[in-house]
Amino acid sequence: MAEPIYNEDSIKSLDWQEHIRRRPGMYIGKLGDGSAQDDGIYVLLKEIMDNSIDEFMMGAGKTIDITLSDQKVNIRDYGRGIPLGKVIDCVSKMNTGGKYDSNAFQKSVGMNGVGTKAVNALSTSFVVQSYRDGKTKKVEFSKGLITLEHPEIETTQRNGTAITFYPDETIFRNYHYIPDFVESMIWNYVFLNTGLTINFNNQKYFSERGLYDLLSKQNKPEEIRYPIIHLKGHDIELAMTHGQQYGEDYHSFVNGQYTTQGGTHQAAFREAVVKTIREFYKKEFDANDVRASIIAAVAIRVQEPVFESQTKTKLGSEKIAPEGQSVRGFVNDFVKKELDDYLHKHADVADALLKRIIQSERERKDIAGIKKLANDRAKKASLHNKKLRDCKVHFNSNHEKRYDTTLFITEGDSASGSITKSRDVDCQAVFSLKGKPLNCYELTKKVVYENEEFNLLQHALNIEDGLEGLHYNNIVIATDADVDGMHIRLLMMTFFLQFFPDLVKAGHVYILQTPLFRVRNKKETIYCYSEEERRDAIEKLGGKPEITRFKGLGEISPDEFGLFIGKDIRLDPVILKEQTIKKLLEYYMGKNTPERQQHIIKNLRIEKDEIREGDEERNAANTNLVEVA
């Protein structure tokens, strides 16, 4: 076989927009369809928003309007507006922007001028219009290329910038915006920028107390052990308390960017809290006891932050500024002084905090024996864990496929067999349940170690000591769409919400959608996920197509299953809304209350399926009872 020719003709130079379109992951992380809060379509929205936030930070414009409908995004700020002569360059010329001048944008999120260009290149339609000092300039693009440049004209509109874009469906396949994810992003913006008003689809978002509001909004008074500690300094703000939940719950930010994977600032905060509390109480508490059940938010502003990727989800900076103090030293000094002062001034809070630490210490020692035995057992099982069919890449690696890492939790061997044979062995793993898992509502974490299945799952996920080592970005509950399957879903969601709520809050848990019907004739096969899709498929194919109703995942052949867990996978995110986990679990998984009985009666649904096999037609009635948490 002849060697491939390598000469001058082998060296290619791509235009900027072509490079972004060919390698979008380099600029916006994973693509996705919008079912995950870190999918690319939200990164596009955030990149435009960050520019508007930077204007607010410079004291220009206190309001931002966002309109989201179907696949169209419109963002209008009231800042200074892009200089009219540079409108085209700022959205279509790489390494061009106003943020290279540190005097203009001291502590901006974006420094490399790539974000807006990526949005432009990855949109079928991108329209930018700048309003500045009574004049306006509008330019239209498609996939990064100019389609229409409007002449500069006079205007009575307020200064600012308006951008409208439609993400490219050929890149973001079957995408849709989930309003809950957009709303969460907007709340973070207003929490971090007191005095800023964001109007999202005519709903007003505003915060007066910053990170204090963040924690109080997400945690009801009955869920926390003492009033929220709120501390603010120059370029740093933090809020913290302790709750009733297991694990640690952090929200960390750099220059307004939500660093979902933490980084040096979050690590510094975790260390500083332990050190300060030890010194305050003059006791060498175990670090895990101090941080157990902590709920905290920390935000810092630094010059020229260094992130580990263009999506800016993890801070890599070690220093506040090129010649400045280290991030660790800056955070540690602030926490040491301010938290210590606060505890001295608020004896009631200091007493409640001490009680929480002692309780955590008692709980840790209570399960120490069973935990050691369970971990030893899990380590032996991991050498030949029949429940887990692992993948090659893990989320806590630096591999380019890390965002695609997925663990399917299946019921029984038949379903897991189909997924195992059709999965991507690089980034898709399978964990097989042996039946209905234990209802762990109101049980202590001791059960995670006593129950072999839960313990093996905990080790497979690698979340015993927090999310830092999480093996899979997506944890997908894959069960049949029948009564038993729905029950298993609820039991698994109860497990995660009871013991690892931060896994759900961070947007890692999903429900797998699989087709209910296969409608086909000799020329075409259509898979349908609902009655409506089935009717549309019958109408499209005409005649008397063959209709198959899938009763369980095990009935779907491995070849077919590959179609449903590949690039067209459909996932429903498990989204935790504003309600206490305790009340949520009590309602659905506690004793059979009259309220739940009424809910069941009101939501009882009878489905009638029309199934054709060959030329024969028959009807089958199927009653499904579904409780959705």
N, C-alpha and C positions, 0 to 999 in steps of 0.2 A: 504494500500500500504506500503510495507516494506521500511524502510529507507535505503539509499545507504550505502554500507560498506565503512568505512573510517579507514584505518589502514596503516601499513608501506608500503604495496604494492600500496597504492594510491599516494604515493609520487614519482614523476618521475623526473629524471635528463636528460635533453636533451643535446646532443652534441652541440657545439657552432653553427655549420652550420645549424643544424636542428632547433635550436631556431630562428635563423634569418629567415629561410625559412617559419617557421610557423607564425612568427610575424614580417613580413617585415616592417609594418607601424611604428614599434617602432624605426627602424633604418633609414628609408629613407622617412618617411611621407607617402603620398598617393602613390598608384601604378600608375594607369592611363595607357593610350595607347600612350602617347607622344603628345596629342593634347593641353596639357597645359604646360606652361614653368616650373611649379613646379612638374611635373610628375616624378616618380621614375627613369626613364631611364636617365633623365638629372642629377639627384642627383648622380647616379652611375658614370657618366662621370666627374662630378664636384669633387667627392671624390678622384678620381685618379689624376685629375688636381691639386688639392690642395697640394698634396705631391710634385708635380713637382714645383709648385709655391714656396713652402717652401724652396726647394733647391735653387731657384733663389734668394730668400730673404737672404739666407746664403752666397750669392756670388758665387754659383756654377751653371754655366749653364745659358746662356742668350737666349737660343732658345728652344722652345718646338714644336714638330711636332705632329699634329693630323690628322688622316685619318679616315673618316667616310663613309662607303658604306653599303647600305641596313641595315643589323642588326649587322654589325661588327664595333667595335671601337678599334683603335690602337693609343696609346699615347707613345711618346718617348721623354724623356728629356735628357739633357746632364749635369746633376748634378754629384754628387759624386758616385752614384750607391749604391744600398743596399749592406752592407757587405755580401760577398758571403756565409758565414757560417750561416747567419740569413735570407736568402731569404724566406725559407719556413715559419719560425716563423712570419716574418713581415706581411705575407698575409694570414696566417691561424691559428694563435695563438692569442686568445683574450688578450687584455691588454698588447700587446707587440708592441714596436715601439721606435723610437729615440726621441720622442717629450716629454718624461717625464723629460728629462734632460734640464732644463731651459737654461743652458749655450749653448746647441746645437741649440735649437729652442726657442729663447726668446719670440717671438710673433707669434706663429703658429696658424693656423685656427683650426686644429684638435689636441686634446690633449689626447683622450682616446683610440687611436689605433683601433677603430672600423671600420672606413670608408672603407678601402681596404678589410677588411675581409667580410664586407657586400656585396661588389661588387663581390667578389669571390664566396660567398655562393649563390648569386642570379643570377649566370651566368652558362649557360650550358657548356661553355668553357671559361677558364680563364688561360692565359699563361703569366708568369712573367719571364723576363730575365734581369739580372743585369750585367753591364759591369764595371769592376773595376780593374784599374792598370794592363791592359794587359791580364786579365782573365775574363771569363764569366760563369754564372750559369743560367740554364733555368729549370723551373718546370711548368708542365701542371696540371690543375685541372678541375674538373667538379662538379658543385654544392658544392664546398668547399672541395671536396675530391681529393687527389692526384691521377692522372691517369698515369703520367710519370715524373720521375725525371732524367734529363739528367746529365751526368758527367760533372764536371768542366773542361773547356778546355781553351786554350789560344786564344786570339783574338786581332785584330788590331783596333777594333771599339773604338770610344771615350767613356770615362766614362759616365755612366748614367743608366737609367732604362727604359725598354720598357714593356708595358702591353697591351695585346690584350684580349678583352672579348666580348662575345655574351650574352646579357641579356636573361634570361630564358622565353621563350614564354608561359610556363604554369603559370607563375606569372604575367608577363606583357602581357596581352592578346591583340593580334592584334596590337602590338606596331609598331611605326614608328618614326624615328627622323625627326623633322622639322628643316631644316638647319637655318632658321631665328632665332630660339631659341638658337641654338648652337652658331651662330654668335654673338648674343647679349651677351651671356655668355663670349665669347672670348674677345669681345671689353671691357667688364668690367675688365677682367684680365689685359689687356694691359694699360687701363686708370690708374689702380691702381699700376702698376709696370712699371714706365718709364724706358726704356732701354731694356725691354723684347720684344722679337719677337716671335709671334706664327704663325706657318704655318698651316693653316687649309685647307685641300684638295687643296694644292698648292697655296692658296691665302695668302698673307702676311698681318699680323696685327701688328701695331706698333703705339705707342703714344709718343710724345715728351713733352707734357705739362699736362699730367695727367687729372685731373678732369675738367680743362679748356676745353680740347678736348672733354670730354664727353658732356658737355653742348652745345658747339659750333656745335658738330655733330648732335645733336638732335633738335637744335633750330636755325632757319635761322635768319640772322641779322634783317630782317624786322619783326620778331616775338617778339623781346625783346626790352625793354624800354631803356636800357643803357648797355654799355659794361660789359662783364662778370667780376665780382670781383673774383680774384683768390688769395687765401692766403694759405701759407704753413708754418708749424712749426714742431717741433720735435714730431713725432707720431701723427700728425694731419694735414689734408689738407681740404680745402673747396673751393667751387666755387658757386657763386650765382648771380642771376639777377631777374628781374621781367618781365613777359611776358604780352600777351594780353588775355590769356585764363582765364577761371574761375577755382577756386580751387587752391590747393597747389600741387606742383610736387616735390617730394624728391627722391633722390637716396642716400642711406646710406650704409656704409660699415664698417666692423670690421675685421681687420687683413686680408683684401682682400676678405672677405665673404660679398656677397650682401645680406644685411638684408632687405628683401622685406617687412617685417612687422615692420620695425623700431626697437624701443626699447629705452633704456635709453639715448643713444647718440643722437638719432634723436629728442627725446623729449627735451633734453637739448639744442640742437641747435635752435629749434623753440622758446624756451623761451629766449635764449640769444640774438637772433636777435631782438626780440621785445624790450627787456630791453635796449639794446645798442642804438637802433634807437630812443627810447623815450628820452634817456639821451642826445643823440647827438643833436636832434632838440629841446630839452627842452619842449616837448609837450606829454601829456598823451594820445597818440593815442589808439584807440581800437585795441586790438591784432589782430582781424580778418582783419582790414584794413591794418595793416602792412604786414601780411602774404598773403593777397589775391593776387593771380597770381604769387606768388613766384616760382622760379625754382632754385633748389639748389642740391648740392651734398656734402656730408660730409663723410670723412673717418678717422678713428682713429685706432691706434694699441695699444693693451693692453696686459698685461701678464695674462695668465690663464683666458680668457674670459668665462663667464657663459652664455650659450644660453638656451632658453626655450625648445629646442628639439634638437634631433640629427641632424636634417636638418639645424639647425643654421640660421633660418630666422628672429629671433628676439633676440636682446641682452637683457639679464636680469641682467648683471653685474651692481653693483652700485659703484664699485671701480676700479681704473686703475690697482692696484696691491694689494696683500693681506694687506700690511701696507700703501698703497699709497693714493693718492688724489681720491676723488669721481669723477665719470665720469661727472656728472653735473658740478662740480666745475672746472674740467679740460677744458671742452668745453666752459663754460661760461667765464672763464678768458681769453682764447685765443680769442674768438669772441669779447669780450668787448674791448680788447686792439687793436687787428689787424684791425677789421672792423672800429672802431672809428678812428684810424690813417688813414686808407684808405680814408674814407669820408672827413677828414680834408684836405688831399692832393689832392683830386679829386673833386673839387667844381661842375663840370658839372654832375658827377654821383650823387652827393648828391642832386642836384637840380632836376634831372630826377626822382630819387627815391621819393623825397618829392611830386612831381606832381602825381606819381602813387598812393601814399598813399591817397592823397586828393581826387583823382578820385574814389578810392575804397570807401572812406568814403561817398562821394556824392551818389554813386550807392547804397550803403547799406541803406542810409536814404531814398532814392527815393522809395525803395521797402518795407520799414519797415512796412507801414500800411497794404498793401496787404499781406505781409508775415505773419503778426500776425493773420489776418483773416483766411488765408489759413491753417495755422498750427492748429488753433483752430478747423477748419472744419475737418482737417485730423485726429486730435485726437479723435473727435467724431465718425468719420467714421471707425477708427481703432477698435472700440469696436465691430463693426459688418460690416467689410469691405467685401462687396460682391465680389469685384474684386480680393481679395487676399485669397487664401487658403494656410495658412502658415504651416510650418513644426515645429517640436518640437525642433530641434537643430539649432543653429545659428553659423555662422563662427567666430563671436567675443566671442565665449565661449571656454572652455578648453575641450570640449567633443571630444572623439576619432574620431567621424564622421564629425568633423567640416570641413575638406577638401572636403567632399562629398556634402556639402550643396549647393543646386542648386535652382534657381528661373527660372521657365519656363514662358516666356512672350508669350502668345498665342493670336491668332485672333479669337474672337467670342466664343460663349458658347459651340459649338459642339466639337471643338478641346480641349478646356480646360476641358470639361467633360470627355473625354477619358483619358487625362493625369491624372486628379484628381483621377479617379477610379483605375488607375494602378500604381500610384506613390508610393514611399517609404515615408510614412508620417513622418518618423523621420528626413529626411534630404532633401526632395524635396517639394518645394512650387510652386504654380501656380498663376500667375497674368494674368487676362483676359482683353484684350483690347476690346472696344465696336465697333471698326471699324478702319478705317485708322486714325492714330494719326496726329496731326498738324505738318506741315513742319516748323520746328523752325529755319531754316537757317537764319542767320543775325538778329534774334530776341534776345532781352536781357533776362537775367535770370528772369526778372519779369514774363515772360510767364510760368515759372515753377510753380509759385504760383497762377497765374490767371487760368491756365488750370488744372481743377480738376484731370484729369487722370494722368498728369505728376506729380502733387503734391503728389498724393496717391502712385505713383510708387517710387518717391523720398523717401517718408517715409517708404515704404515697404523695400527698400534697406538700409535705415538708413545712407544716405551719404550726408545729407545736410551740415554737418560741417566737411567733409573729410572722408577718407576711414577707419579711426581707428575703427569705429563702424559697418563696413560693415556686413550685416546679412548673405550674401551668397557668397561663394567662386566663384561659377559659375553663371553667368547671361546668360541664354540661350534664344535666340530669336527663337521661334518655330512657323513658318508660313508655309502655303502651298507653294509648289514649282511651283506656277503659277504666272502670271503677277502681280495680286493683292498682293500675298504673298511676291513677291520680292520687290514690292513697299513699303510694310509695313516694311520689313527688312531695307531698305534704310532710311526710316523715323525714325526708332528706332536708327539706327546707327548714324544718324544726331543728334538726341537728346543727345546721350552719348558723341559724339565727340564735340558738341557745348558747353555743360554745365559740363560734367564730363569726360574730356579726360584722366584724371589719371586712371580712371576705365579701360579704354581700354589699356593704356600704361602698366598697371600692369598685363594685361593678364587675366582679369576676364570675358570678353564678348565673347560669342560663337554663332554660328549658328547650330541649330539641323539638322542633316541629318536624314531623314526618308526614308524608301524604296519606290521606284516608282512602283515596281512590286512584285507580289506574284506568284511564279511558283510552282505548286504542282501536284503530282499524289496521288494515294491511299496510298503510302508508305512514301513519304517524301515531306516536304514543304521547299522551299528556297525563302528567301526574297532578292530582288536585288535592289541595289542603283544606278544602271546605265544600259545603253543599253548593255554594254559589259558583265556585270554580268548576265543580263537576257539571253543573247545568250549562255553563259557558262552553266547556269542552265538548259536551254532547251536541250543542248547537253548532259549534265550529266544524266538527267532523261529519255531522249529518248522518242520515241512514240509521242503522242500528249498530253502533259500536259496542265492542266488548267492554264491560265494566267489571272491575275487580275491587272489592272492598278489603283493605288490609285490616285485619282484626288485631294484629300484634306485630312488633318489630321482627320477630323471628320468621314471619311469613315473607318478609322482603328478602329477595336473594342478594348475596354479596355484591354481584355486579350492579344491581339496581341501587343498593345502599350507597355505593360509591358516589352516585349522583346527588345524594341528599346530604353528604358530609364533606363535599368538596367546595369549590368556589361559589356554588349556589346554595350553601347551607343556610337554613332559616332558623334563627334563634330568637327566643323571647327572653329578654333580660329580666331578672328578678330585681325589681326596684323597690327599695324600702322608702315609703313615704312618711309623712309627718305623723307618726303615731308610735306609741311606746311598744317595744318588742314584747314586753311582758304581757300587755293587754292583747296584742295581736295573737300571740301563742295561746293565751288563756281562752280566747274566743274560739279559735279553730281546733286547738289540740287539747283543751282542758275537758272538764266534765260537760256532759251534754246539756247545755243551758237552754232555757226557753227561747232566748234570742237567736241561738244558732238553729234551733228547730224551725223557727219562723223563716230564717234565711233559706234553709233547705227547701221548705215548702214553696216559698216564692220563686226559687230559682230551679225548681225541678223542671227538667227539659226532656221531652220525648222526641226522638228523631226517627223519621221514617225514611229508610233507604230504598231506592229503586235500583235493583241490580239486574243487569242483563248478562246472561251467559250464552254466547252464541246468538241464536235467533230467538231464544226463549226469554221471557220477561217475568220476573217475580218480585214480590214486595217482601221486605223483612222489617220488622219493628225492632228497634234497639233503644232501650231506655238507659240513659247515662245520667248519673248523679255526680256533679262536679262541684267541689268546694275549692275556691281559689283564694289563696292567702295574699 
